[in-house]
Amino acid sequence: MALNYDLVILGGGTGGYVTAIRAAQLGLTTAIVEKQKLGGTCLHKGCIPTKALLKSAAVYQQVKNAADFGVEAPSPTFNIEQAMARKKAVINSLHQGVEHLVRTNKIDVYEGFGRILGPSIFSPIAGSISVEYEEEKENDILVSKNVIIATGSSPSNLPNMEIDHTHIVTSDDLVEMTELPKSIIIVGGGVIGMEWASFLHDVGVEVTILEAQDQILSPFDHDIVKQLKRILTKKGITILEQAKIDSASVEKGSEIQVTYQKQHEIHNISAEKLLIAVGRHANTNKIGIENTDIQFDQKGFIQVNEHFQTKESHIYAIGDVNGGQQLAHVATYEGKKAVEHIAGLGSSQLSQQEIPSCIYGNPEIAMIGFTEEEVKQKGYDYRLEKVSLQAIGKAHVNGQTEGFTKIIIDKQTNDILGIHMIGAHVTELIGQASTAKYFDSSALELSEVIYPHPSLSEIIGEAALAVEGRKIHG
């Protein structure tokens, strides 16, 4: 059966459903095609479940150290089954909320696999969507004036490395684990690898990280990474940089034997599990791209312009699938901008430097803008200052004073070039820095804001004062 829409969205993840809601607000008849559950990777396998688990680990650590706050507690144990049950409850609650939002906005949802058709009897141009169902049911054909591809991404693998989902696993497997391994080797020191390293170590797993590049978290500021490495190493996590994995095999029924190269030398290590966390690839397989003029870049991501249009101007691509920053809040931003372009609305565009990035481990990391390395490469005449959490009263109250905030400004204009933070709760504080970047605030303006005392947000004001040459604390 053929049905007509103003917009069909392939993928009901965070980017997809938020985009659909914005489209409905603008009066567009809208449908979502989703083969699994609304909410996508972020809700079911990524952002939400991992943060729920990290919260469980944080509570466990807090109870272990409760005596520091005058609270006597028996030796706590971490129950992975209960933590997973709580994670599932969080997901279910949010999933119900997403379904309610979609119903309320009168968005049609097709629970099947969407494939883009070329020119056909349904439309003279590519872009009609064939919805294929698992059960024996005739395909639906959605004839749409516009299409947004929001199919997301999946964990990437390494050549000649078979994921068996038991010994050699991905992050998708870990969010469903029923018991903790005694030890794990994590291949990849990016955001995903570091968050899993934090969680697993904090609940008692021996963790080793193998990173092929010169440093873990290569896109982040070197001072932040240096501090993170110091903290993690002190906690007992082994970090091996410039270490390229050669092979992995299952030994003795349960041990994983890993061979890697570091400085032209061959080394062997073993663990109960091996996590492959080497990035994610675009979900474009079998969705009908070959029936269109859409082009890919060298890494297999869909090429788009500043409005997120593909080579087919009525077909857009947002989120992980287009090769930009693989962040849920980026996908929702791009989706809203794409829909507003479809609706003919003019709107401002944010640059990459106005998008915050966060790591939700222990400690947390948050950043926005340029790193010091990027500022140097671009030839800015800059000034920077760092303020330790030791200078912040609320950090002492919380018993979490390890970390700092680094601010970089343009000496010529006093504009903020970058803000980088490491320490407890900084992922909540970066929102203020994001607002400052959006409004093109100067360090002077940030320093003149009144911050409540005592609060962790005072560190932003202290950093701004410091870079202005008016440091009070720190």
ZAVOMI-977530 format. One line per field, with one value per residue (C-alpha): residue number from 1; residue in one letter; chain; y, z, x. Coordinates in steps of 0.05 Angstrom, whole numbers, always signed. Each point is the difference from the previous one (the first is absolute). Layout:
BEGIN
pos	c(NUM, ...)
code	c(A, ...)
unit	c(A, ...)
v	c(Y, ...)
w	c(Z, ...)
u	c(X, ...)
END
This chain:
BEGIN
pos	c(1, 2, 3, 4, 5, 6, 7, 8, 9, 10, 11, 12, 13, 14, 15, 16, 17, 18, 19, 20, 21, 22, 23, 24, 25, 26, 27, 28, 29, 30, 31, 32, 33, 34, 35, 36, 37, 38, 39, 40, 41, 42, 43, 44, 45, 46, 47, 48, 49, 50, 51, 52, 53, 54, 55, 56, 57, 58, 59, 60, 61, 62, 63, 64, 65, 66, 67, 68, 69, 70, 71, 72, 73, 74, 75, 76, 77, 78, 79, 80, 81, 82, 83, 84, 85, 86, 87, 88, 89, 90, 91, 92, 93, 94, 95, 96, 97, 98, 99, 100, 101, 102, 103, 104, 105, 106, 107, 108, 109, 110, 111, 112, 113, 114, 115, 116, 117, 118, 119, 120, 121, 122, 123, 124, 125, 126, 127, 128, 129, 130, 131, 132, 133, 134, 135, 136, 137, 138, 139, 140, 141, 142, 143, 144, 145, 146, 147, 148, 149, 150, 151, 152, 153, 154, 155, 156, 157, 158, 159, 160, 161, 162, 163, 164, 165, 166, 167, 168, 169, 170, 171, 172, 173, 174, 175, 176, 177, 178, 179, 180, 181, 182, 183, 184, 185, 186, 187, 188, 189, 190, 191, 192, 193, 194, 195, 196, 197, 198, 199, 200, 201, 202, 203, 204, 205, 206, 207, 208, 209, 210, 211, 212, 213, 214, 215, 216, 217, 218, 219, 220, 221, 222, 223, 224, 225, 226, 227, 228, 229, 230, 231, 232, 233, 234, 235, 236, 237, 238, 239, 240, 241, 242, 243, 244, 245, 246, 247, 248, 249, 250, 251, 252, 253, 254, 255, 256, 257, 258, 259, 260, 261, 262, 263, 264, 265, 266, 267, 268, 269, 270, 271, 272, 273, 274, 275, 276, 277, 278, 279, 280, 281, 282, 283, 284, 285, 286, 287, 288, 289, 290, 291, 292, 293, 294, 295, 296, 297, 298, 299, 300, 301, 302, 303, 304, 305, 306, 307, 308, 309, 310, 311, 312, 313, 314, 315, 316, 317, 318, 319, 320, 321, 322, 323, 324, 325, 326, 327, 328, 329, 330, 331, 332, 333, 334, 335, 336, 337, 338, 339, 340, 341, 342, 343, 344, 345, 346, 347, 348, 349, 350, 351, 352, 353, 354, 355, 356, 357, 358, 359, 360, 361, 362, 363, 364, 365, 366, 367, 368, 369, 370, 371, 372, 373, 374, 375, 376, 377, 378, 379, 380, 381, 382, 383, 384, 385, 386, 387, 388, 389, 390, 391, 392, 393, 394, 395, 396, 397, 398, 399, 400, 401, 402, 403, 404, 405, 406, 407, 408, 409, 410, 411, 412, 413, 414, 415, 416, 417, 418, 419, 420, 421, 422, 423, 424, 425, 426, 427, 428, 429, 430, 431, 432, 433, 434, 435, 436, 437, 438, 439, 440, 441, 442, 443, 444, 445, 446, 447, 448, 449, 450, 451, 452, 453, 454, 455, 456, 457, 458, 459, 460, 461, 462, 463, 464, 465, 466, 467, 468, 469, 470, 471, 472, 473, 474)
code	c(M, A, L, N, Y, D, L, V, I, L, G, G, G, T, G, G, Y, V, T, A, I, R, A, A, Q, L, G, L, T, T, A, I, V, E, K, Q, K, L, G, G, T, C, L, H, K, G, C, I, P, T, K, A, L, L, K, S, A, A, V, Y, Q, Q, V, K, N, A, A, D, F, G, V, E, A, P, S, P, T, F, N, I, E, Q, A, M, A, R, K, K, A, V, I, N, S, L, H, Q, G, V, E, H, L, V, R, T, N, K, I, D, V, Y, E, G, F, G, R, I, L, G, P, S, I, F, S, P, I, A, G, S, I, S, V, E, Y, E, E, E, K, E, N, D, I, L, V, S, K, N, V, I, I, A, T, G, S, S, P, S, N, L, P, N, M, E, I, D, H, T, H, I, V, T, S, D, D, L, V, E, M, T, E, L, P, K, S, I, I, I, V, G, G, G, V, I, G, M, E, W, A, S, F, L, H, D, V, G, V, E, V, T, I, L, E, A, Q, D, Q, I, L, S, P, F, D, H, D, I, V, K, Q, L, K, R, I, L, T, K, K, G, I, T, I, L, E, Q, A, K, I, D, S, A, S, V, E, K, G, S, E, I, Q, V, T, Y, Q, K, Q, H, E, I, H, N, I, S, A, E, K, L, L, I, A, V, G, R, H, A, N, T, N, K, I, G, I, E, N, T, D, I, Q, F, D, Q, K, G, F, I, Q, V, N, E, H, F, Q, T, K, E, S, H, I, Y, A, I, G, D, V, N, G, G, Q, Q, L, A, H, V, A, T, Y, E, G, K, K, A, V, E, H, I, A, G, L, G, S, S, Q, L, S, Q, Q, E, I, P, S, C, I, Y, G, N, P, E, I, A, M, I, G, F, T, E, E, E, V, K, Q, K, G, Y, D, Y, R, L, E, K, V, S, L, Q, A, I, G, K, A, H, V, N, G, Q, T, E, G, F, T, K, I, I, I, D, K, Q, T, N, D, I, L, G, I, H, M, I, G, A, H, V, T, E, L, I, G, Q, A, S, T, A, K, Y, F, D, S, S, A, L, E, L, S, E, V, I, Y, P, H, P, S, L, S, E, I, I, G, E, A, A, L, A, V, E, G, R, K, I, H, G)
unit	c(A, A, A, A, A, A, A, A, A, A, A, A, A, A, A, A, A, A, A, A, A, A, A, A, A, A, A, A, A, A, A, A, A, A, A, A, A, A, A, A, A, A, A, A, A, A, A, A, A, A, A, A, A, A, A, A, A, A, A, A, A, A, A, A, A, A, A, A, A, A, A, A, A, A, A, A, A, A, A, A, A, A, A, A, A, A, A, A, A, A, A, A, A, A, A, A, A, A, A, A, A, A, A, A, A, A, A, A, A, A, A, A, A, A, A, A, A, A, A, A, A, A, A, A, A, A, A, A, A, A, A, A, A, A, A, A, A, A, A, A, A, A, A, A, A, A, A, A, A, A, A, A, A, A, A, A, A, A, A, A, A, A, A, A, A, A, A, A, A, A, A, A, A, A, A, A, A, A, A, A, A, A, A, A, A, A, A, A, A, A, A, A, A, A, A, A, A, A, A, A, A, A, A, A, A, A, A, A, A, A, A, A, A, A, A, A, A, A, A, A, A, A, A, A, A, A, A, A, A, A, A, A, A, A, A, A, A, A, A, A, A, A, A, A, A, A, A, A, A, A, A, A, A, A, A, A, A, A, A, A, A, A, A, A, A, A, A, A, A, A, A, A, A, A, A, A, A, A, A, A, A, A, A, A, A, A, A, A, A, A, A, A, A, A, A, A, A, A, A, A, A, A, A, A, A, A, A, A, A, A, A, A, A, A, A, A, A, A, A, A, A, A, A, A, A, A, A, A, A, A, A, A, A, A, A, A, A, A, A, A, A, A, A, A, A, A, A, A, A, A, A, A, A, A, A, A, A, A, A, A, A, A, A, A, A, A, A, A, A, A, A, A, A, A, A, A, A, A, A, A, A, A, A, A, A, A, A, A, A, A, A, A, A, A, A, A, A, A, A, A, A, A, A, A, A, A, A, A, A, A, A, A, A, A, A, A, A, A, A, A, A, A, A, A, A, A, A, A, A, A, A, A, A, A, A, A, A, A, A, A, A, A, A, A, A, A, A, A, A, A, A, A, A, A, A, A, A, A, A, A, A, A, A, A, A, A, A, A, A, A, A, A, A, A)
v	c(+0, +69, +57, +72, +44, +66, -33, -71, -11, -64, -16, +16, +13, +63, +40, -32, +8, +71, +19, -30, +40, +65, -18, -11, +67, +32, -34, -53, -68, -45, -73, -38, -67, -38, -73, -7, +48, +75, +33, -38, -12, +59, -24, -75, -14, +63, +66, -18, -72, +17, +61, -40, -51, +55, +28, -68, -2, +70, -19, -62, +42, +50, -54, -30, +68, +18, -1, +63, +36, -30, -55, -70, -53, -74, -21, +11, -48, +17, -39, +2, -33, +54, +55, -29, -4, +74, +17, -37, +37, +67, -19, -26, +64, +44, -45, +7, +76, +0, -42, +48, +61, -31, -19, +69, +33, -46, -29, -67, -54, -60, -57, -29, +9, +60, -3, +60, -13, +31, +33, -44, -2, +32, +61, +26, +14, -44, +3, -42, -48, -74, -25, -73, -41, -62, -35, -19, +67, +39, +58, +70, +53, +69, +54, +61, +70, -3, -54, +6, -57, -8, -72, +12, -44, -66, -22, -9, -61, -12, -40, -74, +8, -41, +26, -61, +41, -43, +9, +54, +50, +70, +52, -27, -66, +33, +37, -69, -37, -42, -8, +40, -27, -1, +36, +34, +28, +61, +14, +73, +60, +43, +23, -68, -37, +49, -1, -76, +0, +47, -41, -68, +22, +34, -64, -43, -23, +1, +46, +8, +50, -8, +63, +0, +75, +43, +16, -21, +48, +33, +54, +26, +52, -29, +30, -34, -66, +4, +11, -57, -48, +19, -13, -66, -27, +18, -39, -61, +2, -19, +46, -21, +51, -11, -72, -33, -66, -56, -59, -28, -72, -38, -42, -52, +8, +69, +41, +48, +2, +66, +16, +73, +42, +59, +35, -57, -52, -56, -9, -48, +12, -38, +13, -31, +47, +44, +62, +28, +75, +28, +46, -8, -7, +28, -43, +5, -73, -22, +64, +14, +52, -33, +21, +73, +49, +6, +0, -27, +27, -43, -27, -23, +58, +36, +67, +59, +76, +53, -14, -75, -13, -57, +0, -11, +67, -27, -54, +21, -38, +17, -27, -55, -20, +64, -3, +59, -4, -64, +31, -4, +75, +11, -46, +37, +68, -22, -31, +64, +42, -48, +3, +76, +2, -45, +47, +61, +30, +39, -16, +9, -54, -20, -14, -62, +44, +13, -73, -27, -69, -41, -64, -26, -42, +9, +54, +35, +41, +56, +48, +51, +39, -8, -39, +35, -41, +24, +72, -5, -31, +56, +53, +36, +48, -32, -2, -57, -13, -61, +0, -61, -28, +8, +74, -15, -8, -45, -49, -6, -10, -55, -32, +4, +50, -36, +37, +69, +47, +28, +61, +26, +70, +41, +56, +47, -6, -31, -52, -69, -50, -62, -24, -68, -33, -63, -21, -20, +27, +41, -30, +40, +64, +1, +23, +69, +2, -22, +58, +47, -25, +7, +73, +13, +20, +27, -21, +67, -15, -69, +30, +52, -52, -13, -73, -29, -18, -54, -33, -37, +52, +49, -32, +30, +70, -13, -23, +62, +45, -35, +9, +73, +7, +9, -68, -3, -73, -55)
w	c(+0, -18, +51, -9, +47, +1, +37, +14, +49, -5, +72, +65, +44, +39, -63, -37, +50, +20, -73, -10, +57, -28, -68, +31, +35, -68, -28, -42, -6, +27, +7, +33, -25, +56, -1, +75, +55, +2, +34, -39, +22, +48, +41, -4, -9, +8, +37, +50, +21, +6, +43, +43, +12, +14, +52, +33, +2, +30, +55, +15, +6, +44, +48, +2, +22, +45, +62, -25, +11, +69, -26, +25, -50, -6, -59, -62, -58, -72, -28, -76, -8, +41, -36, -66, +25, +20, -68, -34, +42, -19, -74, +4, +33, -52, -57, +23, +1, -71, -25, +35, -33, -69, +9, +28, -61, -47, -32, -36, +18, -45, +37, -57, -43, -47, -69, -47, -69, -65, -50, -6, -13, +69, -14, -59, +48, +49, +72, +9, +58, -1, +70, +7, +58, +34, +1, -63, -16, -64, -4, +11, -49, +30, -53, +30, -23, +44, +35, +59, +10, +75, +2, +48, +8, +27, +35, -48, +0, -14, -61, +14, +68, +9, +50, +35, +50, +57, +5, -53, +8, -18, +42, -22, +35, +65, +12, +4, +42, +58, +37, +7, -28, +45, -53, -67, -56, -35, -70, -13, +45, -27, +37, -1, +23, +56, +28, +2, +31, +55, +15, +0, +43, +51, +10, +9, -69, -19, -61, -54, -57, -67, -43, -68, -4, +39, +54, +24, -15, -57, -15, +72, +30, +19, +70, +13, -26, +40, +64, -18, -12, +67, +37, -36, +8, +74, +6, -31, -73, -49, -61, -58, -56, -68, +9, -62, +9, -46, +20, +52, +15, +53, +43, +54, -14, +30, -4, -57, -22, -34, -40, -13, -26, +38, -24, -48, +56, +6, +66, +26, +52, +20, +31, +6, -51, -57, -16, -70, +5, -63, -23, -37, -73, -36, -5, -76, -20, -41, +11, -75, -8, -65, -28, +8, -19, +73, +9, +55, +27, +5, +68, -23, +28, -40, -28, +17, -8, +53, +2, +6, -70, -40, -75, -6, +26, +29, +39, +63, +47, +73, +60, +0, -71, -31, +32, +47, +75, +24, +57, +14, +10, -68, -34, +31, -19, -72, -5, +23, -49, -57, +13, +5, -67, -29, +28, -30, +66, +6, +62, +27, -6, +56, -14, +25, +54, +30, +13, +69, +9, +64, +30, +58, +36, +66, -6, -49, -59, -37, -54, -51, -52, -21, +37, +15, -56, -50, +22, -12, -69, -20, +20, +54, +47, +62, +75, +46, +73, +42, +65, +45, +35, +63, -4, +2, +68, -25, -28, +70, +29, -51, +14, -74, -11, -55, -66, -32, -51, -56, -39, -64, -28, -60, +26, -56, +10, +70, -33, +31, -45, +44, +68, +24, +66, +38, +67, +35, -32, -55, -51, +35, +0, -74, -18, +27, -42, -60, +11, +5, -66, -34, +21, -17, +71, +21, +61, +31, -6, +30, +58, +14, +9, +72, +18, +61, +58, +14, -67, -50, -53, +35, -36, -65, +30, +33, -66, -36, +55, -5, -75, +9, +47, +61, +33, +71, +19, -26)
u	c(+0, +26, -6, +19, +41, +35, +59, +23, +56, +42, +18, -35, +60, +11, +14, -58, -56, +20, +2, -69, -29, +29, -29, -68, +4, +11, -62, +35, -34, +55, +17, +57, +25, +36, +19, +10, -22, -9, +58, +53, +71, +3, -59, +8, +75, +40, -9, -54, +19, +74, -14, -48, +55, +51, -48, -4, +76, +3, -49, +41, +63, -36, -23, +70, +26, -59, +43, +35, -67, -13, -45, +15, -21, +16, +44, -43, -3, -18, -58, +4, -68, -34, +39, -24, -71, +3, +29, -57, -52, +31, -2, -72, -24, +33, -23, -72, +10, +26, -59, -48, +33, -4, -74, -17, +31, -40, +62, -10, +49, +14, +35, +40, +62, +0, +31, +6, -28, +23, -47, -61, -74, -8, +44, +41, +59, +37, -24, -62, +10, -17, -14, +17, -28, +28, -68, -36, -30, -3, +50, -26, +24, +8, +1, +32, +18, +62, +41, +48, +49, +13, +22, +58, +62, +25, +64, +59, +44, +74, +24, +5, -32, -63, -50, -28, -41, +26, +75, +11, -56, -25, -33, -68, +17, +24, -65, -34, +53, -25, +65, +64, +66, +60, +41, -10, +44, -31, +24, -11, +11, -56, -62, -35, +62, +15, -71, +0, +69, -26, -62, +34, +59, -44, -40, +62, +22, +74, +4, +53, -8, +36, +1, +34, +9, +50, -51, -68, -57, +39, -52, +3, +47, +68, -2, -67, +25, +64, -41, -47, +57, +31, -65, -16, +70, -2, -66, +32, -21, +55, +4, +44, +5, +32, -21, -29, -36, +23, -43, -46, -17, -39, +45, -17, -74, -9, +64, +12, +73, +16, +63, +17, +58, +29, +63, +14, -1, -50, -37, -52, -54, -62, -68, -69, -30, +22, -42, +8, -14, +32, -55, -66, -20, -61, -63, -11, +0, -60, -40, -2, +55, +19, -68, +18, +55, +22, +75, +45, +66, +62, -20, -69, -41, -54, +24, -45, +2, -10, -75, +13, -25, +30, +13, -75, -24, -65, +37, +37, +47, +10, +38, +52, -15, +28, +69, -5, +9, -33, -39, -75, -6, +33, -50, -60, +30, +12, -69, -35, +41, -15, -75, +2, +35, -54, -53, +36, +19, +64, +40, +70, +52, +47, +73, +37, +32, -69, -15, +18, +31, -2, +28, -41, +53, +35, +25, -46, +26, -36, +24, -23, +39, +72, +53, +66, +32, -52, +9, +74, -10, -48, +50, -42, +34, -30, +1, -21, -9, -16, -38, +1, -62, +42, -20, -75, -34, -56, +52, +28, -70, -11, +67, +18, +55, +40, -5, +2, -30, +42, -22, +32, -14, +20, +45, -22, -76, -6, -46, -3, +36, -9, -21, +24, -19, +17, -29, -64, -65, +34, -48, -54, +42, +18, -71, +17, +62, -41, -48, +59, +28, -68, -6, +73, +15, +67, +40, -18, -74, +9, +39, -54, -56, -21, +10, -35, +45, +16, -9, +44, -20, +46, +58, -23, +0, +68, +30, -28, +29, +67, +6, -20, +58, -45, +7, -28, +2, +45)
END
